[in-house]
Amino acid sequence: MSNQEGASLSKNELKRQQKLAKKEQEKKEKDAAKAVAAASNENAKKEKKEVVADPSDPQEYFNMRVRMIEARRAAGENPFPHKFHVSISLANYIKKYENTMENNEVRETEPVSVAGKFLVKIHN
């Protein structure tokens, strides 16, 4: 901007133009930083590229999940870490302990792991 243009502009207009120029400069710097970051992350994205399936297609979603599970197993990870060892079934537990234990009795000498689902909770 020359002095002649600056003299014809009001003080507020001059401030506004300076502010716009500053914002444009910051935007250019930000875009340059993004480009550098994108270039460095491009290799990482290529390595971890997964096909994103359309969740509205049930068959493709199922196939995607199967591929994900197989990939985790191939990597040595357990895809279902919430599973645990069950030492006795619930029916066998009831048969074994129904006449030998009182209500709320705890036996710490014999560890037992049982799995099941509560269908009804009865309040006494």
C-alpha contacts under 8 A as a table, 3 or more apart, distances in Angstrom:
res1	aa1	res2	aa2	distance
1	M	5	E	6.38
1	M	6	G	6.76
2	S	5	E	5.45
2	S	6	G	6.26
3	N	6	G	4.84
3	N	7	A	5.95
4	Q	7	A	5.16
4	Q	8	S	6.43
5	E	8	S	5.21
5	E	9	L	6.33
6	G	9	L	5.24
6	G	10	S	7.87
6	G	14	L	7.19
7	A	10	S	7.56
9	L	13	E	6.08
9	L	14	L	6.25
10	S	13	E	5.20
10	S	14	L	6.21
11	K	14	L	5.12
11	K	15	K	6.29
12	N	15	K	5.12
12	N	16	R	6.15
13	E	16	R	5.00
13	E	17	Q	6.23
14	L	17	Q	5.23
14	L	18	Q	6.22
15	K	18	Q	5.07
15	K	19	K	6.07
16	R	19	K	5.08
16	R	20	L	6.24
17	Q	20	L	5.06
17	Q	21	A	6.15
18	Q	21	A	5.08
18	Q	22	K	6.15
19	K	22	K	5.08
19	K	23	K	6.23
20	L	23	K	5.09
20	L	24	E	6.19
21	A	24	E	5.14
21	A	25	Q	6.23
22	K	25	Q	5.13
22	K	26	E	6.25
23	K	26	E	5.10
23	K	27	K	6.08
24	E	27	K	5.03
24	E	28	K	6.22
25	Q	28	K	5.15
25	Q	29	E	6.32
26	E	29	E	5.09
26	E	30	K	6.08
27	K	30	K	5.00
27	K	31	D	6.07
28	K	31	D	5.12
28	K	32	A	6.15
29	E	32	A	5.11
29	E	33	A	6.24
30	K	33	A	5.09
30	K	34	K	6.19
31	D	34	K	4.98
31	D	35	A	6.17
32	A	35	A	5.10
32	A	36	V	6.36
33	A	36	V	5.19
33	A	37	A	6.21
34	K	37	A	5.04
34	K	38	A	5.94
35	A	38	A	5.06
35	A	39	A	6.14
36	V	39	A	5.20
36	V	40	S	6.37
37	A	40	S	5.19
37	A	41	N	6.11
38	A	41	N	5.07
38	A	42	E	5.86
39	A	42	E	5.16
39	A	43	N	7.66
40	S	43	N	6.59
40	S	44	A	7.74
41	N	44	A	5.16
41	N	45	K	6.19
42	E	45	K	5.14
42	E	46	K	6.28
43	N	46	K	5.14
43	N	47	E	6.42
44	A	47	E	5.23
44	A	48	K	6.34
45	K	48	K	5.17
45	K	49	K	5.65
46	K	49	K	5.17
51	V	64	M	7.84
52	V	64	M	7.84
53	A	57	D	7.88
53	A	60	E	6.22
53	A	61	Y	5.97
53	A	64	M	6.73
54	D	57	D	5.74
54	D	60	E	7.11
54	D	61	Y	6.82
55	P	58	P	6.62
55	P	60	E	7.62
55	P	61	Y	5.62
56	S	61	Y	7.79
57	D	60	E	5.55
57	D	61	Y	6.18
58	P	61	Y	5.07
58	P	62	F	6.11
59	Q	62	F	5.12
59	Q	63	N	6.25
60	E	63	N	5.04
60	E	64	M	6.10
61	Y	64	M	5.05
61	Y	65	R	6.27
62	F	65	R	5.17
62	F	66	V	6.25
63	N	66	V	5.08
63	N	67	R	6.20
64	M	67	R	5.16
64	M	68	M	6.21
65	R	68	M	4.99
65	R	69	I	6.24
66	V	69	I	5.17
66	V	70	E	6.19
67	R	70	E	5.11
67	R	71	A	6.07
68	M	71	A	5.12
68	M	72	R	6.31
69	I	72	R	5.18
69	I	73	R	6.24
69	I	79	P	5.86
70	E	73	R	5.09
70	E	74	A	6.09
71	A	74	A	5.05
71	A	75	A	6.22
72	R	75	A	5.03
72	R	76	G	6.39
72	R	77	E	5.20
72	R	78	N	6.83
72	R	79	P	6.04
73	R	76	G	5.06
73	R	77	E	5.33
73	R	78	N	6.22
73	R	79	P	6.63
74	A	77	E	7.46
78	N	81	P	5.67
80	F	83	K	6.16
85	H	113	S	7.16
86	V	89	S	7.27
86	V	112	V	7.98
86	V	113	S	5.14
86	V	114	V	5.42
86	V	115	A	6.43
87	S	112	V	6.13
87	S	113	S	5.28
87	S	114	V	6.54
88	I	92	N	6.46
88	I	93	Y	6.32
88	I	112	V	7.03
88	I	113	S	6.60
88	I	114	V	5.88
89	S	92	N	5.30
89	S	93	Y	6.10
89	S	114	V	6.19
89	S	115	A	7.29
90	L	93	Y	4.95
90	L	94	I	6.24
90	L	114	V	6.26
90	L	115	A	7.06
90	L	116	G	7.01
91	A	94	I	5.26
91	A	95	K	6.35
92	N	95	K	5.05
92	N	96	K	5.99
93	Y	96	K	5.16
93	Y	97	Y	6.03
93	Y	98	E	7.93
93	Y	114	V	7.97
94	I	97	Y	5.44
94	I	98	E	5.27
95	K	98	E	5.84
96	K	99	N	7.69
96	K	100	T	7.65
97	Y	100	T	5.17
97	Y	101	M	5.83
98	E	101	M	6.22
99	N	102	E	7.84
101	M	105	E	6.34
102	E	105	E	5.48
107	R	110	E	6.36
108	E	111	P	6.55
118	F	121	K	6.95
